[in-house]
Structure formats: C-alpha cells, structure tokens
Amino acid sequence: MIFSDTPGPVALKALQGLSTTPFWLDDSRRPAAQPVLGSDTSCGLLVIGGGFSGLWTALLAKRAQPSRDVLLVDAGRIADAASGRNGGFVSHSLTHGIRNGVDRWPADIDQLVRLGHENLDALGQDIELLGIDCDYGIAGEYVVAVQEHQVDDLRDTAALANAHGDTVIELTGEQMQAAVNSDSFLFGIGDPDVGLVNPARLAWGLLDACLASGVRVHEHTPVLDLVDVGKRVMAATEMASITARQVAIATNAFPPLLRKMSKYIVPVYDYILVTEPLSREQWTAIGWDGRQGLSDAGNQFHYYRPTADGRILWGGYDAVYHRNSGVDPAFEVDHAAFARLSEHFHQTFPQLDGIRFSHGWGGVIDTCSRFAPFWGSAHSGKTAFVAGYTGLGVGSSRFGARVMLDLLSGHGSELTELSMVKSKPLPFPPEPFRSMGINWTTKSLHSADLHEGRRNLWLRTLDKVGLGFDS
Ligand SMILES: Cc1cc2nc3c(=O)[nH]c(=O)nc-3n(C[C@H](O)[C@H](O)[C@H](O)COP(=O)(O)OP(=O)(O)OC[C@H]3O[C@@H](n4cnc5c(N)ncnc54)[C@H](O)[C@@H]3O)c2cc1C
C-alpha cells in the first residue's frame, strides 16, 4: 500500500474535538511542580535536564554514592519534553537498530547488542525495585511490510539481528494479519524483547525515586550559561548561580549549552495521535489480542501501540525541521500532520471508521547523523554530555546516563572504551545548507516510498558517506 496524504472526510471527522495536550501528560497523577531555584547554591553533581537522561543520571549517581550532593534542574517541567510525549516503545537497541549498528560499529556490535539487552533488563528491574506504576511490560514489536519491496529488506534485517544475538522471527502476510488484522500487512518480523510503557509515569516515578534518594530538584530553572572556573563549573540560571564540581548535560534537542554540541544535532518534530478507548467489537475487528507494538517499514514510517486503557497510539511519518534549528512550543501542534496521520490510520484499519482521536501532539527529537547517541566532555573533564538519540531514547537513555557517569568518574570503563562512545557523528552544515539538505532529504525519502523504495542520487550519495537517513 502506498499511503495517500490527502485526508478524506472520515479522517478529518475523526479529529473533531482533538485535545492538543499530550495524552500521557493529561493525567491526574501529574505531580506538583518542584520549586524554582531562588538563591545561589553549590553541589557535587549538577544535572541539567529532567527527561529520562537527566533523571537516570541523577538516580544512578546517588545509587553509586549516596553521600554525593546531586542537584537536578529543568528549564520547564519534568517529562514535559520528549520523555513525556513519546510513543513509549522501550527498545533494547542502543544503535538505532541492528543495521545501523553493524554498519557503523562492526567490531563492537555483539558487545553493543549484549549491553542493549542488559540495559533493558536493568531498566525493567529498576521499575520493579522502585515500584514505579507505569504500565511497563515486555510486549514485543512487529515491523510490517506494507509494500512488496520492503519484504526482502525485513528478511535481511531479521537475519542480521539473529546473527548478532537477537531472536527475531518472520511472519507471513497471513500470520501477520492473524496477529493484527490489516489488509495492508504483507509480511512482518517480530522482536519479542521490546517493552511498552507509559513514559510520563515512568519519568514521574524516576523523579519520586530521585527525591527519595536525596536529589534536590528545581523546575522552571533554565541554565543560561556554563563557565569553567578552575576546580568548579559555574551555571547561571535566571535567579541564581550554581557552583558544581561536575556537570551532566541532558538537554536533548534543546539549544545546546556547549557550542561544540551544536553542529551534531538538529531538532526535528514528530507527531502522534491517540484514539478514544476502543469498544470490545472494535478490538475484535482488528484482532489485536497481544499488547505488541507495531511499526511499518517505510522510510517515513508509522509506529502504533495499544495503551493500558484500550486506546491506540498512532504516530510518526512526518519529521519536520524548522530553519535555524528552531525549537518552539508552537511547533508541537501541526494540524496538517494530524490530518495525514488520521488518513493513514484509516487506510490501515478501515474497520475502525467512525472512531475519534482524543489527543494529538508533537515533540522534538534530537536527530544526529548517525541516529544513535553520542557523548563528550568539556571543562577539562568536569562536564559530560549526551545527545542524539534520534527518536529511540526511552530505553537507551538509561545507558546514556551510565556512560556520562563513567566519563565523569575519570576512570576508563567497558562503556567508555566502546568505539561508539569514543567517536562523534558527522556534523551538520551551517544554514542555509542545513535546511536545504534536510528538506531535500525528506523529499527524497518520500519519493523513494512512492517508487518502490528506489533511492535517488542524493540518497545514494548520503548512504555512501554514512548518512543514510531512513526517516
Ligand atoms: C513524538 C516522539 C515520539 C518518540 N517515540 C519514541 C519511542 O516510542 N521510543 C523511544 O525509544 N524513543 C522515542 N522518542 C525519543 C525519546 O522520547 C527521547 O529520546 C528521550 O525521551 C530523550 O530523553 P532526554 O532526557 O534525553 O530528553 P528530554 O526528555 O527532551 O529532556 C530534556 C530536558 O532538558 C530540559 N532542558 C533543555 N535545555 C535546558 C537548559 N538550558 N536548562 C535546564 N533544562 C533544560 C528540557 O526542559 C527537557 O525537560 C520519541 C520522541 C518524540 C518527540
């Protein structure tokens, strides 16, 4: 099936009355705000950013050394950015999929696969240990072919994954449609070791755990500047300054505090819809008995999953870059993107005509040219940073946090020796070439999806230099 981007009346009607609050944040369990930092202070470790990367960093630092004085600040609210507005797929992959990992770090890939599964196991154990009520479970994920040419690609991916220690199965079109009923599914591969979570509740649970272990947390406290002052780093906020022995930067797609990070990441907006709860008849019509997540295999792909209260979350496809690496809450609402998503949903599940979407929102993704996180240090090793998850950081941000702490420790570790940790992505060019390149890539990917996956000269050139975007 080639998705039509022109929304029909059914798709448009389904969006009437849409709330643009992210579904996960529209929750009575959302905690009250932590206080703004109002006076100068000092700390052992300052964590900047209260998404998953920052929360895990603070929590794991305290766990390793309970006496460490850890302070976490966020410019807004904990979980309001990507960590509370994502699809909730918790992948074991640290490398944005096996193919990307094999291409970029062939010597380390088996180790990276092992570390990825260990990271996912540890994340599940932490959720249990800390008693975080976030609907977490290992549900598995299918990737489905909706066009004939995608079948061989998926077969290759499954073979590659299995050759490196994963256990991915193949499903014929019939088997795939028996699992989840859409005529558009021609083939599928299934990875059993993928979790699904309510991401905001996970982040809020991690916040509780941080507070319980003695981390000081301040919301609505943006760090405006970082200065090396010898044995310490000084962070300026709007109302106070923080003198820190060490700093961990976990600011994701937001304007980086270190100039040297800027060239490696571009903020890209992605969109999600969530339906009203389905009736029993509607679930029967699509036969989706398991709680698996799904995605399709296009360059511009959709991801979809059930929620604990019986809705379907449906996101992806558009990846919108705004000139000059623009980040703005106004970009989180894009009615044209919502209409396309609704149309594609109805093309996939025509049995659900008449269903309404209750929530639709967007979020910003820290895209880098290798699609997987990178790390670095500054201020003579007193500061570490991580960014670049490129839309797959719910699980790997726990690993990202561990690497930052290992970098700050000053001692080498298994993690700091990985070539993935030691290397950086290729930088993006400055404007206007940045916009031109990204927009031309997006158009080319769209065109490839319309023409049986055929990649034009531009995409083939990017592939050759290791910039082979697939979304
Ligand atoms: C729509 C969407 C869908 C996604 N779906 C998935 C998925 O299904 N599975 C998956 O694995 N990944 C997914 N992702 C990606 C995933 O959400 C992110 O990789 C992950 O949440 C990143 O966490 P983080 O802590 O690094 O960043 P964030 O959650 O963005 O947190 C960064 C924090 O830093 C704060 N900050 C920024 N600048 C400053 C400053 N100067 N001072 C103080 N604080 C600052 C911000 O306020 C923010 O709270 C998705 C992302 C989006 C947007």
The ligand as an ORCA input file, in Angstrom:
! r2SCAN-3c Opt
* xyz 0 1
  C       6.933     12.308     19.319
  C       8.073     11.476     19.834
  C       7.961     10.089     19.837
  C       9.010      9.311     20.307
  N       8.825      7.954     20.427
  C       9.796      7.200     20.999
  C       9.573      5.826     21.279
  O       8.485      5.299     21.096
  N      10.617      5.110     21.774
  C      11.839      5.673     22.034
  O      12.762      4.969     22.465
  N      12.031      6.996     21.855
  C      11.049      7.766     21.383
  N      11.225      9.103     21.252
  C      12.503      9.684     21.716
  C      12.588      9.751     23.241
  O      11.422     10.338     23.751
  C      13.821     10.560     23.630
  O      14.976     10.011     23.012
  C      14.063     10.580     25.137
  O      12.894     10.867     25.844
  C      15.132     11.627     25.394
  O      15.203     11.911     26.764
  P      16.107     13.099     27.231
  O      16.102     13.098     28.701
  O      17.447     12.979     26.591
  O      15.429     14.397     26.647
  P      14.095     15.219     27.036
  O      13.026     14.355     27.534
  O      13.800     16.101     25.867
  O      14.567     16.107     28.243
  C      15.450     17.195     28.082
  C      15.104     18.173     29.180
  O      16.120     19.181     29.222
  C      15.500     20.386     29.617
  N      16.367     21.493     29.208
  C      16.736     21.834     27.956
  N      17.578     22.902     27.982
  C      17.754     23.219     29.292
  C      18.509     24.217     29.974
  N      19.263     25.105     29.318
  N      18.447     24.268     31.327
  C      17.697     23.367     32.014
  N      16.966     22.402     31.420
  C      16.994     22.317     30.072
  C      14.168     20.394     28.885
  O      13.238     21.244     29.524
  C      13.787     18.910     28.959
  O      12.900     18.628     30.022
  C      10.210      9.923     20.766
  C      10.328     11.301     20.778
  C       9.264     12.083     20.327
  C       9.391     13.570     20.390
*
